Amino acid sequence: MPLRPHWKGYLKLSLVTCSVEMTPATSDSEKVKFHTLNRETGNRVQSHYVDAVTGKGVREQDEVKGYQRGDDDYVMLEDEDLEHVALESTKTIDISTFTPRDEIDWIWLDKPYYLTPNDKVSEEAFAVIRAAMDQQKMVGISRLVLGRRERAVMLEPRGKGIVLWTLRYGDEVREAGDYFAGLAETKTEREALPLIRKLIKTQTRHWDGKMVSDPVQENLLDLIKSKKKQRKPTAAKKPTETETEKPSNVINIMDALRKSVEADNRRSKKTK
């Protein structure tokens, strides 16, 4: 079932403007969620803010944002103060820059949204903007306010629509070189690469969402179902010796690869 739009506003490129709506491309609504209960009464437990010094409860109208600048020293910010620093165009995605899609590394991508026209009148303008970016293999860069926070966003053509990605801030991305620079240049054995390629070929499958299914989620649902029927849940499947086998710190790469290929060949014969 399609989700309700998360945001509605306008997509603008120079003098071309169209009404659009944005919906999260991912959802965790199907995940098992728990509430904290009082074991004795079975009632839900509520959480409340309390003053860290007096221990007394704090009313919602007395809660205020605070920026710490020293020990027990805070700058208080009211909702009105925060509104003053927000973008004026909170309802407009104004594309001001374009860049080649392949120049933006995956690590900058944060959360995806589907961007679509909000009405029939806007479909033509939306289609023109999407098609122009698609033909030139470009993505649009803009800014958007989500939850009172200004986010840089990337607009990428996808099918008949556009996927809008929120982008990570510069101080959130760590340079790979800081971690990989110390790795030594290791020459691979000439006989190893063909074996690795063979393993890759035999284990290649077309992408399927089932490849990233959540077994813990399924086990939780079984557990809940068994609790409803007041019976003991089925014991979880014990891992095989291969799954529990601890890897040795010292291995012969060629022996390991040959054994892997032989095991894979045996599995392939069984499935035929």
Buried (B, 14 or more C-beta within 10 A) or exposed (E): EEEEBEBEBBBBBEEBBBBBBBBBBEEEEEEEEEEEEEEEEEEEEEEEEEEEEEEEEBEEEEEEEEEEEEEEEEEEBEEEEEEEEEEEBBEBBBBEEBEEBEEBEEEBBBBBBBBBBBEEEBBEBBBEBBEBBBEEEBBBBBBBBBEEEBBBBBBBBBEEBBBBBBBBEEEEEEEEEEEEEEEEEEEEEEEEEEBBEBBEEEEEEEEEEEEEEEEEEEBBEEBEEEEEEEEEEEEEEEEEEEEEEEEEEEEEEEEBBEEBBEEBEEEEEEEE
